[in-house]
Amino acid sequence: MERIKLNIDGRDIETQKGKNILEASLEGGIYIPHLCHHADLSPIGACRLCVVEVEGVEGVHTSCNTPALDGMKVKTKTEKTDHMRRLAMELMLAGHPPDCGTCIKYLNCELQSLKQYLVSDHLSVKRRSKLFPVNTGNPVFAQDPNKCVLCGRCVRACHELRGVGVLFYKRKGKETYIGTASDLPLADSGCRFCGACAEVCPTGSIMDKEEFAKGKSRKAALVPCRYACPAEIDVPRYIRFIQKKDYSAATAIIKEKVPFPKVLGYVCDHPCESVCRRGEINQSISIRNLKRYAAEHDEEKLWEKNSNKKPSTGKKVAIIGAGPAGLTAAYYLLNQGHTVAVFESMPLAGGMMRYGIPEYRLPRDILDSEIRDIEKRGVEIKTNTRVESIDKLFEQGYDAVLVTVGAHKGQKLSIPGADNEGVLISLDFLRDINSGKKVKLGRKIMVLGGGNVAFDCARVARRLGAEQVNIACLECRTDLPAACDEVKQGEEEGILINPSKTFTQILCQNGKIAGVEFLDVESFSFDEDKNPQIEVIENSQHVLEADTVIFAVGQRPEIPDGFGLVTAANNLIELDSYTFSTSREGVFAAGDAVIGTASVIKAIASGRKAAIAVDQFLEGRGDIDEKLAPVSEPQKCLGPGEGFASMSRCEESCMLPEERLQSFCKVVHDMDEETADYESKRCLQCDLRLKITPVKFWASY
């Protein structure tokens, strides 16, 4: 492109032909005040703050829409421009609320910054109050027309940048304001809730509601789905590829952060969905099911073609435990060029994914296929190999050891009757079932606990023929720790939930379980030391019949004494949370053995971080990120959004309850392409806001 030279305030500035004076000046580090201008929007010169004088041309000119010409001489600060700017600024401030200190934009407001630059607190024009009501009735955004200075940025962003076109200049009496056609709510006007208007607003007239941003980083506030994910999977990006029906690219994006996209498509506890901004409009995006659809339709295996193992480092890593954390760490450490061996005490790899999660939730062919992918990369998995001593691993030439043994020891409470025959422990029960062993159950089952493991036990018991299955827990109904879909599907399968109950004893008659005695709970919470605080209702003792009791009240790791590791409460391994190093040099830990019973995605994220730490210990850079998907810029223009806000979430299609109980077949049906396409198009594409050019304040020049 042709370059030109012009002189601004006595300095020669070179710029690209076709730019305006304001752009040339700012690029050259010379600040010209401006407010209606934004780098991503067309110039309109409405604020009149950017006026300059041009030698040989009469009058003052708005620099944002005056082309820069070769040989032009410009003065940005003269008596005339100063007067014009002060007057323009005062006219804007006259109708703006005077108390900056109470505004949420305080110290981050372009108007406030310009006021400090251009005028004193005393105005030569008369102030006025607009008296518009603050509109908090729209989802996600709040609008205060009293703060609006009519710079027009929001209108241009809505029309030019996004192509949605729902914001307009409106008139009410003597005042002009920004609103929708017929002043309809945003949802009814065709708004896509992309946030471009809030992003470019210089005064806080249109803002994200405070509850969405308070206490969060900018990225976490604007793209909560990605930053609520423990592995920080780029959710909006892979959903865009699903929209394009490029499922291989979508899967590659997921694979950049996790080696188990299919598994997560079935069993992720999807914290991303609970913070999805679409949920404020109607319902959150079905992110987990979209992940599952993309991963199961990845025919091209783009991630495999684009993934590269680094040259061998000659270093060896031993990983103890082939669960989600251990296998994840193995995958990334192998990619770093290290030789990796995983030691697993059970006959098959998978850890809690195989021996804890029932097959109707996670089909074993899905799990097996992703473990095979890890093995094909070169990870050696030694099953039926229990490690009792870390010293022996070092003696075998391993340079580092990562302990990822999980939390596989179920617990039971020390209440009368807990040691009787017919009392089972959750993980032992699930492990036996998932290993193909037969377990003796009665007809009436009582599961004690309210988490996902409790519901897994209860639902398995129903599939094994139990006629009546009760769940009893301390938590009230609204605070059940189990996932909502687990609770819903469990109730559909006939499980009875008894919330707000504490168990006092297990009753026996003639040497057999007869029932469980309970007290009703008034309140249940944890103190600052995480000790349970339970208040019971006096004289509320009652008994529920049962002939089998299953404790599902928590799990803890089993750490062999031969490991020589310092442990804390619940036998969790103590470590440095930054380096993942334990009390022993060269020994690291990750997963449930460190963080306690969590979720598959949290264990995976822990394994990723541990892989970084181990690689750095082995003198690597710790850079495990890969670029597996094609790099492409998202389409900025979204187009009109008529009916967009009313698009409802596609609910999961499940087998009929009576059919589920006949086998361990997967419960949730596969999503079809039409549904995946529809669901992906519900996404707000919140990350597009991060693509909007940030504004620089005058102090930056």
PyMOL commands that set and color helices and strands:
alter all, ss='L'
color gray80, all
select helices_A, chain A and resi 21-27+63-65+79-94+100-102+110-118+145-147+153-161+181-183+186-189+196-200+210-213+218-222+224-228+235-243+247-255+261-267+271-275+277-280+287-296+302-306+324-335+352-355+364-377+390-395+426-434+452-463+477-479+484-492+561-563+569-571+592-595+600-617+657-660+673-680+686-691+698-700
alter helices_A, ss='H'
color red, helices_A
select strands_A, chain A and resi 3-8+11-16+51-54+60-62+73-75+141-143+168-172+175-179+206-208+316-320+339-343+380-382+400-403+409-410+423-425+444-448+468-472+496-498+501-509+512-526+532-536+542-545+548-551+555-556+587-589
alter strands_A, ss='S'
color yellow, strands_A
deselect
rebuild
show_as cartoon
